Amino acid sequence: MTGQPVVHVSSVRKTYGRTVAVDEVSFDVHAGEIFGLIGPNGAGKTTTMECVNGLRAPDRGLISVLGLEPRRDVYALQERIGVQLQAAQFQKRVKVREAVGLWASLYRKPVDGDRLIDQLGLSDKRDAWFMTLSGGQKQRLFIALALINDPELVFLDELTTGLDPQARRAIWDLVRGIRQRGKTVFLTTHLMEEAERLCDRVAIIDRGRIIDLGTPAELVHRHCPERTVILVTEEPNAAERFRAIPLVQSVSAEGPQLTIRGLRGDLVAQVIQCLADHRIGVVDFRTEAPTLEDVFLKLTGHMIRD
Amino acid sequence: MLRGLWKLTWLEIKIFMREPLGVLGSVGIPVLIFVVFGRILGTQAERVSSDVPRAISVDLPILASLLITASTVLSLVAIIAIYREGGILRRLRATPLRPYTILTAHVLVKLLFTAITLGIMLLVGRRYYSVDAGVPLVSFTLALLFSTVSLLSLGFLVASLVPTARFAQPIGTLILYPMLGVSGLFMPVASLPPMLQVVARALPLTYAVSLLRGIWHGEGWFAHAGDVAVLAGMFLAFTALSTKVFRWE
């Protein structure tokens, strides 16, 4: 990571009446990464993002985006960022090409709108009304609108909420494509799978506070180091052999199926070594590693609510 | 900075034209009411004494004009409410489009269709009323557009305050039509009960009626400088107030 962070947020607080939406939030977003703010609905993700892109004023704290102060320099900033808003809508009877054309007219240095439509796979929907687009096509249009000014930083708020898994994966590829073009992406999601697959770094936010921040792998390693190996074997004294491995914490048997729990990644290697050493034949073998979802559960004590 | 204003205005015109029911409602209905009134009153006019048709032929164009204005204001209130509820305003706001550019575009669209409706009415009206050659139509059109802008600012205020799109139309109607009742169009303001006179004097429509009637009679702008001043003042006040209370989402 070289030079200044693209986004610098320090001790930001925002309240609505008596409700504290965001409290003492601090983080940096670096150039060229996909940074994700993850947490359940109502955790303060959107509020945080809207403070950063200048749509809301924080009550306290410091925010710097591309060297600008979002509230004061909002119009200068808008030339350099692209924004996709959560659950955004558009006039029902506006055509794809017209929406892109309008957006292009708003910026000083727009990219070619027709090419953008092609790149986002909307070529055959060019003349379709907004109301006739599918959820995935609408989101692709909103991504196109967010990219029309060739922004350095793109904000994507709950981009794939409500999309089917196929459309979701297509959108993920598009977002990776944005990073490949050297842009920085700041996104929010309540889908842990999305964060794990897409983000270079994530900040977990709950009840307005950032609980931890790091790469998905770091977070999993830090908070959920346990590994599980599940195997099926006919060998009667296999359980005893596995219990002898120092890393193993517990072995439980359910008929021929053994569940071996232990710490750290090399548990799996040691189990395999043990199978080889003792010539234990297995019918089935799989491992379970914790995910961001488990990390979240552990850190907040509650499930992600949809 | 009005970047995007023409593009947005043109886009809104196209979008409006794509909704046949909306066009019918805002252009067709006032024309229809005008024609129906014209038929009823026109045939009556031939039978009764010679004073009555004169009174009718003076007021009907003004009533018709105000009906256009009313539907213009109502449709603005509705569209702002729908745009806000649907998150469209929010989406537009996160661009270099300035808030007043968005509102100006809508006002321009509304004024255009107001002018079109008025034009159609004048064409259709020729069959029922012999419009006096002395009626200053250009001035009258200007006066109507001016009154419309002033009333639109009241529309902004209503649009800023109504919670949802579903309430927008009925609340707008509840405000507009009683306003039409005490505006002096149907009976002189001086003949109203004192309480209603106070109400009438506080409402922009009363001044719009006075201005439109005066211009139609050929009294000229100077004779109605007071009405113009009050309408302009109300426009400024309502606009200032609505920018204070306007909610984008």
Interface residues (C-beta under 8 A of the other chain):
Chain A: N53 L55 Y75 Q78 E79 V83 L85 A87 A88 Q89 F90 Q91 R93 V94 E98 G101 L102 W103 S105 L106 Y107 W129
Chain B: R3 G4 K7 L8 L11 E12 K14 I15 R18 E19 Y83 G86 G87 I88 R90 R91 R93 A94 T95 P96 L97
